[in-house]
Amino acid sequence: KNIQLYSKSKTRFPKMRSKHQGEDKKRDEVTIPCEIVDGDGSSDEHIEVSIRKSAVDTSMTATVDVESSFLDEDEEVESDKIVTNASPSQNELDDRGQGNQLNEEEQAQGWSCGYLTSLVFPQFERLPWSTFFVLTFFIAIPSAGYIALFTKLGLGLETLAFISEYSTEVHQVRDNIIGAIVIASLLLYLSDSHTWISTLGIIFRNYIYLMISLAIIVLVISVTDDHPYAPICLFTIITPIFMIFTKKCLLPYRKVETKVYVRWLSGPFLCVSVVACLMWIAWSLSSEENELNEVSKLRDAQLSGCKADFTDFPGCQGIDDGEETCFSVKGNIIKFGKDCDESCVQVYDGCLNSYVVWIGPFLVGMSLFFLSFYSTFLRAGTTEKDFVSFGKLWAFLVFALWCGSALAGAGSGIVFVIMALTLASFVSSAGLMFIALSSAEQKEKEELIAQRLEEKYGAWFDIAKGLFIVTCLPWILLYFTLSITNQFVRKLQKRICNVPIPGDHLGWLTQLGSDQYDIFKTWDRTLIFRYAIYWGILFLSMIVLVGQFTTVFMSWLIQITQSLPLFAVTAIVALAGFLMFLIPVIPGVPVYLTLGIVLVGSGSEKLGYALAISYCCVVGFLLKLFSSAFQQKGIGQFCSGYVSIRQAVSMNSHFTKSMRLILSQPGLSIPKAAILVGGPDWPTSVLCGILRLKLLPIMVGTLPIIFLIIPTVLSGALMYMGAEVNADGSPKFVWATTVGAVCTTFTAVVQFGSMMVAAYYLEQVSTTRIDEINAILPDEEVDAADEREKHSNDVYSKVTQWRVVPFWAKVILLLSLITMVISCYTVQLFSNLCFVDYGLTSSIEKDLDGDVTNLALPL
């Protein structure tokens, strides 16, 4: 039976009311005797409620066990788990008489204090003050060490200068360090060091682990001169390991379960995070010398040993040995030498040292904030919503950091800082989860995740497997090669030293590798390899066709319209944009970006930059609406008369019906706008036509596209403005590049965010509005075609199973897959050897010697 629990007393579970005699607040789990109260107030049954105290004010997990005295001999009662989501106040709970639900209005608004608090702050464990202070102190040790050595609050500039001074010597031994790490790791793996049980073996293994760890630390620090964000990544990964080591050393915490101990760390992590951020804010506001400005960036770049890049500024070298600049920074003044232009300060634009050492304490705070949130995910009652909420919050923080960094002039390299910090945070959290959970718990979580994925996305698994193969094939082959080598070493040990092989497995692969290969053999390999090739074709099309030749075409268009009047330029660019909208793989962003460059460049003299940008936004908006209308009516609705077309878009599928349900809604709604804005331009509009949706509601739903067009047009306009120079060669708009980077990021956020929102609402509709979806009448002609095709599809699937495919066909398919993987990796990792560096503002005559084919290099 469902049992509602209430609490009139103000205990640490204020969202629950229960009649109880008392509770032990010091234990991690308490058992409270309760009564089931009838409507007239009389109690007739007694129960015991076991409550995990890891559940804090915003949520409570109770396991209800009915006492055996109430049950007949053969009667069974399943235990219920009741999770209450907090938001209302205690008085509201008493007035309503229930504490585990919000009314519809509150659920829609979500503006309760508890909701906002749980979204912004982690739901950390409540600890005795002594424990809290001890853990906080030990967390502060690596934090203080990083701030002292690698930030401007301490000796960050001196540390980076020291590393830069000896960078040549360090580079000479770096390859040796990497080789030693790889060899030691391979030897430990091949010798099955995890199975060593003798005292000497354990000591030797731990010693090798220690040496590898120290070598990795030295290696990371050695690359700091080129990658100044390496120490913060190292700090993020080492801090949880240090805290686990602390648990083993501190006598009071040795017997504490690791999972419980990790949950304890959430509060101390948050405390040190807040202190680090507040300390950084107070320090940066205390003096002008602590601010980040153009002068301090140049001064700190020189003091930290940054190497100036004279590639584009050969005239900015100093007189002495070509390594010094022609300017110097004294105090808060930049002194330029003779014939030294102000643009020479750009030789340090690629240097991140100034920014990283300045914002270092804040990065420490962000890292610990991430770990604080992640530690709470081990508590009872954690749901998928908690992970989603944290993901949104982290994305917002990262975006805010990026925008602030760009406005502060940190340069494009800040993207690598943020990506590295985020990656290190996830690696650290994964390690924390691995250490905290037992093998059984890890396996249980893996099986649960696999089950949920199977339920939600089972129909797409083969496509996902194809993506996995095309992206990870080299690493898969390397893994199985190591597995074969490991098994060979085991067989040698058995023959020479009579050491038993784990599981007495005698195959070519290890037991684990063999099990994984058996799973791989159950896949429909022919189909999956085909999907992998299709993924490769799509990737190369986007990289080469869209990323390279579209840029060349747009740059050519910019050149031929420079001398034409604004009206003629508008007509030409609009026609070119319309034709590009008709190509399925080309998105709208390059079109809007070109409009911003071409029309602003052509109309800025007559209209001014503000009016020219506004004019460009209007043209782009009208062009998008006209193109979408043509795609819907001229292509989609025209093709809807063909059964094969309707069958190709899976007219009767659950997914297509869900999309129809959202898009057919009148007016403007978030789900509808998200699909029309976030979806790919050509496929979305054409699908609306195939579904025979009304044009006007679709056009209304497309109106929010203006929020994508404006920042994209601004990015193009600022790109043009950033290239403008004065008569003396100095930039006309120094701020244009920085603000343009912010607009570009905002464009990506709008595009990617709308895609995520669209995916979310499609999933919500497909699971919550099943009755409405089933009420949509199926296309009988498509059903009949599917039925006719079902037999041929079954036969095709049967005869294309890997075991029955002819040998020559397998060879062709494998060769196709291998060459596709090589092509994708080559284009991605060696793009500078595949294509000339070419942008929208480049010239075919100057940069490609008048021949478009020169864009592709020999590789």
C-alpha positions in Angstrom: 0.0 0.0 0.0 1.1 3.6 -0.5 1.8 5.3 2.8 2.1 9.1 3.1 4.4 10.3 5.9 4.1 13.7 7.6 6.1 15.5 10.2 4.9 18.2 12.6 8.2 18.4 14.5 11.0 20.5 13.1 13.6 17.7 12.8 16.3 17.6 10.0 13.6 16.1 7.8 11.2 19.1 7.7 9.4 17.7 4.7 8.1 14.6 6.5 5.5 14.4 9.3 5.4 11.3 11.5 4.3 10.4 15.0 7.5 9.1 16.6 9.0 8.8 20.0 12.5 9.9 19.0 15.4 9.5 16.6 19.2 9.2 16.8 20.7 12.1 14.9 24.3 10.9 15.0 23.9 7.7 13.1 23.9 7.5 9.3 20.6 5.7 9.3 17.8 5.9 11.8 14.7 3.8 12.4 11.6 5.6 13.6 8.5 3.8 14.9 5.4 5.3 13.2 1.7 4.7 13.1 -0.7 4.5 10.2 -3.5 7.0 11.1 -7.0 6.7 9.8 -9.1 9.6 8.6 -10.7 9.9 12.1 -7.3 10.2 13.8 -7.3 6.6 15.2 -4.2 4.5 14.7 -4.6 0.8 13.9 -1.2 -0.4 12.5 2.4 0.3 13.4 5.3 0.4 11.0 9.0 1.1 11.2 10.5 3.7 8.8 14.2 3.4 8.0 15.6 6.7 6.9 19.0 7.3 5.3 20.3 10.5 6.8 22.3 11.2 3.6 19.1 12.6 2.3 19.0 16.2 3.2 16.3 18.9 3.4 15.4 18.7 -0.3 14.8 15.0 -0.5 14.1 12.0 1.8 14.2 8.3 1.1 12.3 6.1 3.4 12.0 2.3 3.3 8.8 1.1 4.9 8.8 -2.3 6.5 5.4 -3.5 8.0 5.9 -5.4 11.2 5.3 -9.1 11.0 2.6 -9.0 13.7 0.2 -7.4 11.2 0.7 -10.1 8.6 -0.9 -13.5 8.2 1.5 -16.4 7.8 1.3 -16.6 4.0 0.8 -12.8 3.4 3.6 -10.9 1.7 4.0 -7.1 1.6 6.5 -5.4 -0.7 8.6 -2.6 0.8 7.9 0.8 -0.6 10.4 3.5 -1.3 9.0 7.0 -0.8 11.0 9.9 -2.2 9.7 13.4 -1.4 10.9 16.3 -3.4 11.1 19.5 -1.4 9.9 22.9 -2.2 7.1 24.2 -0.1 7.6 25.6 3.4 6.8 23.7 6.6 3.6 25.7 7.1 2.4 25.0 3.6 3.0 21.3 4.2 0.9 21.4 7.4 -1.9 23.3 5.6 -2.0 20.8 2.7 -1.5 17.7 4.8 1.0 16.2 2.4 4.7 16.9 1.8 5.9 14.9 -1.1 4.2 16.7 -4.0 3.9 20.3 -5.3 0.8 21.6 -6.9 0.8 22.1 -10.7 1.4 25.9 -10.5 4.5 25.4 -8.3 5.8 22.6 -10.5 5.4 24.8 -13.6 7.2 27.7 -12.0 9.8 25.9 -10.0 10.7 29.1 -8.1 10.7 27.7 -4.6 13.7 28.5 -2.4 14.4 24.8 -2.0 14.4 24.2 -5.7 16.8 27.0 -6.4 19.1 26.0 -3.5 19.2 22.4 -4.7 20.0 23.5 -8.2 22.9 25.9 -7.4 24.4 24.2 -4.3 25.2 20.5 -3.8 23.1 18.7 -1.2 26.1 17.9 1.0 26.3 15.7 4.1 25.9 17.2 7.5 28.9 16.3 9.6 30.2 17.0 13.1 32.1 20.2 13.1 35.4 18.4 14.0 35.1 16.1 11.0 34.2 19.0 8.8 37.1 21.1 9.8 39.6 18.2 9.5 38.5 17.3 6.0 38.4 21.0 5.0 42.0 21.4 6.3 43.3 18.5 4.2 41.4 19.6 1.1 43.0 23.1 1.5 46.5 21.6 1.4 46.7 20.9 -2.3 44.6 24.0 -3.0 47.0 26.2 -1.2 49.9 24.5 -2.9 48.5 25.1 -6.4 47.7 28.8 -5.5 51.1 29.3 -4.1 53.1 27.8 -7.0 51.0 28.4 -10.1 48.9 31.6 -9.6 49.7 35.3 -9.4 48.7 35.3 -5.7 51.8 33.3 -5.1 54.9 32.6 -7.2 53.0 31.7 -10.4 55.0 34.0 -12.7 58.3 32.9 -11.2 57.4 29.2 -11.5 56.4 29.6 -15.2 59.5 31.6 -15.9 61.7 28.9 -14.3 60.0 26.2 -16.3 60.4 28.2 -19.5 64.1 28.9 -18.8 64.9 25.2 -18.6 62.3 24.1 -21.3 65.0 23.1 -23.7 66.6 20.6 -21.3 63.1 19.4 -20.2 62.1 18.8 -23.8 65.1 16.6 -24.3 64.1 14.2 -21.6 60.3 14.4 -22.1 60.3 11.7 -24.7 62.3 9.5 -22.4 59.8 10.1 -19.6 56.9 9.2 -21.9 58.7 6.0 -23.0 59.4 5.0 -19.4 55.7 5.5 -18.4 54.5 3.4 -21.4 57.0 0.6 -20.9 56.3 0.4 -17.1 52.5 0.4 -17.6 52.8 -2.3 -20.3 55.0 -4.5 -18.1 52.5 -4.2 -15.2 49.6 -5.1 -17.5 51.3 -8.0 -19.2 52.5 -9.4 -16.0 49.0 -9.2 -14.4 50.3 -7.2 -11.5 46.8 -6.9 -10.0 47.0 -10.6 -9.2 50.2 -10.3 -7.1 49.4 -11.4 -3.6 52.9 -11.9 -2.0 54.2 -9.1 0.3 57.2 -8.5 -1.9 55.0 -8.4 -5.0 52.6 -5.9 -3.5 55.5 -3.7 -2.3 57.1 -3.8 -5.7 53.8 -3.1 -7.5 53.0 -0.1 -5.3 56.6 1.2 -5.8 56.1 1.1 -9.6 52.7 2.8 -9.3 54.4 5.5 -7.2 57.2 5.9 -9.8 54.6 6.1 -12.7 52.6 8.7 -10.8 55.6 10.9 -10.1 56.7 10.6 -13.7 53.3 11.7 -14.9 53.4 14.7 -12.5 56.8 15.6 -13.8 55.6 15.2 -17.4 52.6 17.4 -16.9 54.6 20.1 -15.2 57.2 19.9 -18.0 54.6 20.9 -20.6 53.4 23.9 -18.6 55.5 26.3 -20.8 53.4 25.3 -23.8 50.2 24.5 -21.9 49.9 26.6 -18.8 46.6 25.0 -17.9 48.2 21.6 -17.3 48.8 22.2 -13.6 45.1 22.9 -12.9 44.2 19.7 -14.6 46.7 17.9 -12.5 45.4 19.5 -9.4 41.8 18.4 -10.3 42.8 14.8 -10.7 45.2 14.6 -7.8 43.0 16.2 -5.1 40.5 13.3 -4.8 43.3 10.8 -4.8 45.0 12.8 -2.0 41.8 12.7 0.0 41.4 9.0 -0.4 45.0 8.6 0.8 44.2 10.8 3.7 41.4 8.4 4.7 43.8 5.5 4.9 46.2 7.5 7.0 43.8 9.0 9.5 42.9 6.5 12.2 39.3 7.8 12.9 38.3 7.4 9.2 39.9 4.0 8.3 36.9 2.0 9.2 34.5 4.4 7.4 33.0 3.0 4.2 34.7 4.6 1.2 31.3 5.6 -0.3 30.2 7.3 2.9 33.6 9.0 3.2 33.3 10.4 -0.3 29.9 11.8 0.5 31.4 13.5 3.5 33.7 15.4 1.2 30.9 17.4 -0.5 30.7 20.0 2.2 34.4 20.6 2.7 34.9 20.7 -1.1 32.3 23.4 -1.4 33.7 25.3 1.6 37.3 25.5 0.1 35.7 26.3 -3.3 33.9 29.3 -1.9 36.9 30.5 0.1 39.2 30.3 -3.0 36.7 32.2 -5.1 36.2 34.9 -2.5 39.9 35.2 -1.9 40.5 35.7 -5.6 37.7 38.3 -5.9 39.1 40.2 -2.9 42.6 40.1 -4.2 41.8 41.2 -7.7 39.8 44.2 -6.4 42.4 45.2 -3.8 44.8 46.9 -6.2 45.0 48.0 -9.9 48.1 45.9 -10.3 46.0 42.8 -9.6 43.5 43.5 -12.4 43.8 41.9 -15.8 44.2 44.6 -18.5 46.3 45.1 -21.6 49.3 46.3 -19.8 49.3 43.6 -17.1 48.8 40.9 -19.7 52.0 42.1 -21.6 54.0 42.5 -18.4 53.0 39.1 -17.0 53.6 37.5 -20.4 57.2 38.7 -20.4 57.8 37.9 -16.7 56.4 34.4 -17.1 58.8 33.6 -20.0 56.2 33.6 -22.8 57.9 33.4 -26.2 56.7 36.1 -28.6 55.3 34.9 -32.0 56.9 37.1 -34.8 55.4 35.1 -37.7 52.9 37.8 -38.7 55.0 40.7 -37.2 58.6 40.3 -38.3 59.3 44.0 -37.8 58.5 43.7 -34.1 61.6 41.8 -33.1 64.2 43.5 -30.9 67.6 44.6 -32.0 69.6 42.2 -29.9 69.0 38.6 -30.9 65.6 38.5 -32.4 64.0 37.0 -29.3 63.2 40.3 -27.5 60.3 42.6 -28.7 60.8 46.1 -29.8 58.7 47.3 -26.9 59.0 46.9 -23.1 56.6 47.3 -20.2 57.7 49.4 -17.2 55.2 49.6 -14.4 51.8 50.5 -16.0 53.4 52.0 -19.2 54.2 50.3 -22.5 57.3 51.9 -24.1 57.7 51.4 -27.8 61.1 51.6 -29.5 61.9 53.4 -32.8 59.8 52.2 -35.7 57.9 50.0 -33.4 54.1 49.9 -34.2 51.4 49.6 -31.5 50.2 46.4 -33.3 53.4 44.7 -32.1 51.7 43.9 -28.8 49.8 41.2 -30.7 53.0 39.0 -30.7 51.8 37.8 -27.2 48.2 37.1 -28.3 48.8 33.4 -28.2 50.2 33.5 -24.6 47.8 32.1 -22.0 50.2 32.5 -19.1 49.0 35.9 -18.0 45.4 34.8 -17.9 45.9 31.4 -16.3 48.0 32.7 -13.4 45.6 35.5 -12.8 42.4 33.4 -12.7 44.0 30.4 -11.1 42.3 30.6 -7.7 38.9 30.8 -9.5 39.8 27.7 -11.5 40.6 25.9 -8.2 37.1 27.0 -7.0 35.4 25.6 -10.1 37.3 22.4 -9.9 36.3 21.8 -6.2 32.8 22.9 -6.9 32.5 20.2 -9.6 33.9 17.6 -7.1 31.5 18.8 -4.4 28.5 18.2 -6.6 29.7 14.9 -7.8 30.4 13.6 -4.3 26.7 14.1 -3.5 25.6 11.8 -6.3 26.6 8.8 -4.2 23.9 9.6 -1.6 20.6 7.7 -1.5 17.8 9.1 -3.5 19.9 10.6 -6.4 17.9 10.7 -9.6 18.6 11.4 -13.2 17.2 14.9 -12.7 20.0 15.7 -10.3 22.6 14.9 -13.0 20.7 16.9 -15.6 20.4 19.9 -13.3 24.1 19.8 -12.5 24.9 19.5 -16.2 22.9 22.6 -16.9 24.6 24.5 -14.1 28.1 23.4 -15.2 27.3 24.4 -18.8 26.2 27.8 -17.6 29.3 28.3 -15.5 31.6 27.3 -18.4 29.7 29.6 -20.8 29.9 32.5 -18.3 33.7 31.8 -17.8 34.2 31.8 -21.6 32.3 35.0 -22.1 34.1 36.7 -19.2 37.5 35.5 -20.5 36.8 36.6 -24.0 35.7 40.1 -22.8 38.9 40.2 -20.7 40.9 39.6 -23.8 42.2 36.1 -22.9 42.2 35.1 -26.5 40.9 32.0 -28.4 43.2 29.7 -26.3 40.8 30.0 -23.4 38.7 27.3 -25.2 41.4 24.8 -24.5 41.7 25.8 -20.9 37.9 25.2 -20.3 37.9 22.0 -22.3 40.9 20.7 -20.4 39.5 21.6 -17.0 36.1 20.0 -17.8 37.8 16.8 -19.1 40.0 16.7 -16.0 37.0 17.1 -13.8 35.1 14.2 -15.4 38.2 12.0 -15.3 38.7 12.9 -11.6 35.0 12.2 -10.8 35.1 8.9 -12.7 38.1 7.9 -10.6 36.3 9.0 -7.5 33.2 6.9 -8.4 35.4 3.9 -9.2 37.2 4.1 -5.8 34.0 4.7 -3.9 31.9 1.9 -5.3 32.5 -1.8 -4.9 32.8 -4.1 -7.9 29.3 -5.4 -7.3 27.9 -1.8 -7.1 29.8 -0.8 -10.3 28.4 -3.8 -12.1 24.9 -3.1 -10.9 25.2 0.5 -12.1 26.6 -0.6 -15.5 23.7 -3.0 -15.9 21.2 -0.4 -14.9 22.5 2.1 -17.4 22.6 -0.5 -20.1 19.0 -1.5 -19.4 17.8 2.1 -19.5 19.7 2.8 -22.8 18.2 -0.4 -24.3 14.7 0.7 -23.3 15.0 4.2 -24.7 17.4 3.9 -27.6 17.4 0.2 -28.5 16.3 0.8 -32.1 19.3 3.1 -32.6 22.0 0.8 -31.2 23.3 -0.4 -34.5 23.8 3.1 -35.7 25.6 4.0 -32.5 27.8 0.9 -32.8 28.7 2.1 -36.3 29.8 5.4 -34.9 31.8 3.6 -32.2 33.6 1.5 -34.9 34.5 4.4 -37.2 35.8 6.5 -34.3 37.5 3.9 -32.1 38.7 1.2 -34.6 42.5 1.9 -34.1 42.1 1.7 -30.3 40.0 -1.4 -30.5 42.7 -3.1 -32.5 45.4 -1.9 -30.1 43.3 -3.3 -27.1 43.0 -6.7 -28.7 46.6 -6.7 -29.6 47.5 -6.1 -25.9 45.1 -8.8 -24.9 46.7 -11.3 -27.2 50.2 -10.3 -25.9 49.0 -10.6 -22.3 47.6 -14.1 -22.9 50.8 -15.1 -24.6 52.8 -14.0 -21.5 50.4 -16.0 -19.3 51.0 -19.2 -21.3 54.7 -18.7 -21.0 54.4 -18.3 -17.3 52.4 -21.5 -17.1 54.9 -23.4 -19.2 58.0 -22.2 -17.5 56.9 -21.3 -13.9 53.8 -23.4 -13.7 51.7 -20.3 -12.9 48.0 -21.0 -13.5 46.2 -19.0 -16.1 43.2 -17.1 -14.6 40.1 -19.1 -15.3 42.1 -21.8 -17.0 41.4 -20.0 -20.3 43.6 -21.2 -23.1 42.4 -19.2 -26.1 44.3 -16.5 -28.0 42.7 -13.7 -26.0 42.4 -13.2 -22.2 39.2 -14.3 -20.6 37.9 -10.7 -20.6 39.0 -10.1 -24.2 37.5 -13.4 -25.3 34.1 -12.5 -23.6 34.1 -9.1 -25.3 35.0 -10.6 -28.7 32.1 -13.1 -28.2 29.8 -10.2 -27.7 31.2 -8.5 -30.8 30.5 -11.6 -32.8 26.8 -11.4 -31.9 26.6 -8.0 -33.7 25.2 -7.7 -37.2 28.6 -6.8 -38.4 27.7 -6.3 -42.0 25.0 -3.7 -41.1 27.2 -2.0 -38.5 30.2 -1.8 -40.8 27.9 -0.2 -43.4 26.7 2.3 -40.8 30.3 3.1 -39.9 31.1 3.9 -43.5 28.0 6.1 -43.8 29.2 8.0 -40.6 32.6 8.5 -42.3 31.0 9.8 -45.5 28.9 12.2 -43.4 31.9 13.4 -41.4 34.1 14.0 -44.5 31.2 15.7 -46.3 30.8 18.1 -43.4 34.6 18.7 -43.0 35.4 19.0 -46.7 32.3 20.1 -48.5 30.8 22.3 -45.8 34.0 23.3 -43.9 36.3 23.9 -46.8 34.7 24.4 -50.2 31.7 26.3 -48.8 34.2 28.7 -47.3 36.0 29.1 -50.6 32.7 29.8 -52.4 31.7 32.4 -49.8 35.1 34.1 -49.9 34.8 34.3 -53.7 31.3 35.8 -53.3 32.7 38.4 -50.9 35.4 39.4 -53.4 33.1 39.9 -56.5 30.6 42.0 -54.6 33.0 44.5 -53.0 32.6 47.1 -55.8 28.9 46.6 -56.4 26.1 48.8 -55.0 24.2 47.6 -51.9 21.0 46.6 -53.7 23.0 44.4 -56.3 25.0 42.9 -53.5 21.9 42.0 -51.5 20.3 40.3 -54.6 23.4 38.3 -55.4 24.1 37.2 -51.8 20.4 36.4 -51.2 20.3 34.2 -54.4 23.5 32.4 -53.4 22.1 31.9 -49.9 18.9 30.5 -51.2 20.7 28.1 -53.5 22.9 26.9 -50.5 19.7 26.4 -48.4 18.6 23.9 -51.1 21.7 21.7 -50.4 20.7 19.2 -47.6 24.0 19.1 -45.9 24.7 22.8 -45.7 23.4 24.5 -42.5 22.2 28.1 -42.3 25.0 29.4 -40.1 27.6 29.9 -43.0 24.9 31.8 -45.0 24.2 34.2 -42.1 27.9 34.6 -41.4 28.6 35.5 -45.1 25.7 38.0 -45.0 27.3 39.7 -42.0 30.6 40.1 -43.8 29.4 41.0 -47.3 26.4 43.3 -46.6 28.1 45.1 -43.7 31.2 45.6 -45.7 29.1 46.9 -48.6 26.7 49.1 -46.7 28.7 50.4 -43.8 29.9 53.5 -45.6 26.4 54.7 -46.5 24.3 53.3 -43.6 26.9 53.1 -40.9 27.8 49.9 -39.0 24.7 49.8 -36.8 22.2 50.2 -39.6 24.1 47.9 -41.9 24.1 45.2 -39.3 20.3 45.7 -38.7 19.7 45.6 -42.4 21.7 42.4 -42.7 19.7 40.7 -39.9 16.5 41.6 -41.6 17.7 40.2 -45.0 18.9 37.0 -43.3 15.6 36.6 -41.5 13.5 37.0 -44.6 15.8 34.7 -46.6 15.4 32.0 -44.0 11.6 32.3 -44.0 11.4 32.3 -47.8 13.8 29.3 -48.1 11.9 27.3 -45.4 8.6 28.0 -47.1 10.0 26.9 -50.5 11.5 23.8 -49.0 8.3 22.9 -47.2 5.9 23.6 -50.1 8.1 23.3 -53.2 10.0 20.2 -52.2 8.4 18.5 -49.2 4.7 18.8 -50.0 5.4 18.0 -53.7 7.3 14.8 -52.7 4.6 13.8 -50.2 2.6 12.3 -53.0 5.2 9.6 -53.4 4.7 6.6 -51.1 8.4 5.8 -51.2 9.3 9.2 -49.9 6.8 9.0 -47.0 8.1 5.5 -46.3 11.7 6.8 -46.3 10.9 9.3 -43.5 9.1 6.6 -41.5 5.7 8.2 -41.6 4.1 5.8 -39.2 7.0 5.6 -36.7 6.6 6.7 -33.1 9.3 9.4 -33.6 7.7 11.0 -36.6 4.3 11.0 -35.0 5.8 12.7 -31.9 7.3 15.3 -34.2 4.0 15.8 -36.0 2.2 16.2 -32.7 4.6 19.0 -31.6 4.8 20.8 -34.9 1.0 20.7 -35.5 0.4 22.7 -32.3 -1.1 26.2 -33.0 0.9 29.3 -32.1 4.4 29.5 -30.8 5.7 27.0 -28.1 9.2 26.1 -26.9 9.2 22.5 -28.2 8.0 23.6 -31.6 10.5 26.5 -31.8 13.3 24.2 -30.6 12.7 21.7 -33.4 12.4 24.4 -36.1 15.4 26.3 -34.9 17.7 23.6 -33.7 16.9 21.0 -36.4 18.9 20.9 -39.6 17.5 23.5 -42.0 16.7 21.5 -45.2 15.6 18.1 -43.6 13.3 19.9 -41.0 11.5 22.1 -43.5 11.1 19.3 -46.1 9.7 17.0 -43.4 7.1 19.6 -42.5 6.0 19.5 -46.2 5.9 15.7 -46.3 3.7 15.7 -43.2 1.5 18.2 -45.0 1.6 20.7 -42.1 0.1 24.1 -42.5 2.6 26.7 -43.7 1.6 29.7 -41.5 1.9 27.9 -38.1 5.3 26.6 -39.2 6.4 30.1 -40.2 5.3 31.4 -36.8 7.2 28.6 -35.1 10.3 29.6 -37.1 10.3 33.2 -35.9 12.7 32.6 -33.0 15.4 31.8 -35.6 16.1 35.5 -35.3 17.9 34.7 -32.0 20.3 32.6 -34.0 20.6 35.0 -37.0 21.5 38.1 -34.9 24.7 36.7 -33.2 25.8 34.9 -36.4 25.4 38.1 -38.4 27.3 40.0 -35.6 30.1 37.4 -35.8 30.5 38.0 -39.5 30.2 41.8 -39.2 32.8 41.9 -36.4 35.1 39.6 -38.4 35.0 42.2 -41.2 35.4 45.1 -38.7 38.4 43.3 -37.0 40.2 43.2 -40.4 39.8 47.0 -40.9 43.0 49.0 -40.3 43.8 52.7 -40.0 46.3 54.5 -42.3 49.2 53.6 -40.0 48.3 49.9 -40.1 46.9 49.7 -36.6 43.5 48.0 -36.0 40.5 50.3 -36.5 38.4 48.3 -34.1 40.6 46.7 -31.4 37.7 45.3 -29.6 36.0 43.7 -32.6 37.8 40.3 -32.5 37.1 39.8 -28.8 33.4 40.7 -29.0 33.1 38.6 -32.2 34.4 35.6 -30.3 31.7 36.1 -27.7 29.0 36.3 -30.5 30.4 33.2 -32.1 30.1 31.3 -28.8 26.6 32.6 -28.3 25.7 31.4 -31.8 27.0 27.9 -30.9 25.1 27.9 -27.6 21.8 28.9 -29.3 22.2 26.2 -32.0 23.4 23.4 -29.7 21.0 24.4 -26.9 18.0 24.4 -29.2 19.0 21.0 -30.5 19.2 19.6 -26.9 15.8 21.2 -26.0 14.3 19.7 -29.1 15.6 16.2 -28.3 14.4 16.6 -24.7 10.8 17.5 -25.7 10.6 14.8 -28.4 11.5 12.2 -25.8 9.0 13.7 -23.3 6.2 13.7 -25.8 7.0 10.2 -27.0 6.7 8.9 -23.4 4.0 11.1 -21.8 1.5 11.6 -24.7 1.3 8.0 -26.0 -2.5 8.1 -26.3 -2.4 11.2 -28.5 0.4 9.6 -30.6 -1.6 6.4 -31.0 -4.7 8.4 -32.0 -2.9 9.7 -35.1 -4.2 7.6 -38.0 -1.4 5.6 -39.7 -0.7 6.1 -43.4 -2.3 3.0 -44.9 -0.3 3.2 -48.1 3.0 3.3 -46.1 1.8 0.4 -44.0 1.1 -1.6 -47.1 4.5 -0.7 -48.5 6.2 -1.6 -45.3 4.4 -4.9 -45.3 5.5 -5.6 -48.8 9.1 -4.6 -48.0 9.2 -6.6 -44.7 9.8 -9.9 -46.5 12.6 -8.6 -48.7 14.2 -6.8 -45.7 14.1 -10.0 -43.7 15.6 -12.0 -46.6 18.3 -9.3 -47.1 19.2 -9.3 -43.4 19.4 -13.1 -43.5 21.7 -13.3 -46.5 23.9 -10.4 -45.4 24.8 -12.0 -42.0 28.6 -12.0 -41.6 28.8 -15.8 -41.5 27.2 -16.2 -45.0 28.6 -13.2 -46.8 31.1 -14.3 -49.5 34.8 -13.8 -48.7 35.4 -11.2 -51.5 32.4 -9.1 -50.2 33.9 -9.2 -46.7 37.3 -8.0 -48.1 35.7 -5.2 -50.0 33.6 -4.1 -46.9 36.6 -4.3 -44.6 38.9 -2.4 -47.0 36.2 0.3 -47.4 35.9 0.6 -43.6 39.7 0.7 -43.0 40.3 3.4 -45.7 37.4 5.4 -44.3 38.8 5.3 -40.8 42.3 6.3 -42.1 40.7 9.2 -44.1 38.7 10.5 -41.1 41.7 10.4 -38.8 44.0 12.0 -41.4 41.6 14.9 -42.0 41.0 15.4 -38.3 44.6 15.0 -36.9 46.6 16.4 -39.9 44.2 19.0 -41.3 47.1 21.4 -41.8 48.7 18.8 -44.1 45.5 18.2 -46.0 44.2 21.7 -46.7 45.5 25.3 -46.9 44.5 27.5 -44.0 41.7 29.5 -45.7 39.0 31.7 -44.2 36.1 33.8 -45.3 38.3 36.9 -45.6 41.0 35.1 -47.6 41.5 35.6 -51.3 41.6 32.9 -54.0 44.1 35.0 -56.1 46.5 35.6 -53.2 46.1 32.5 -51.0 45.4 29.8 -53.6 47.3 31.4 -56.6 44.0 31.7 -58.5 43.3 28.0 -58.5 40.7 26.6 -56.2 42.1 23.1 -56.4 45.2 24.4 -54.5 43.1 24.3 -51.4 43.8 20.6 -51.1 47.4 19.7 -50.3 49.1 16.5 -51.5 48.2 14.5 -48.4 
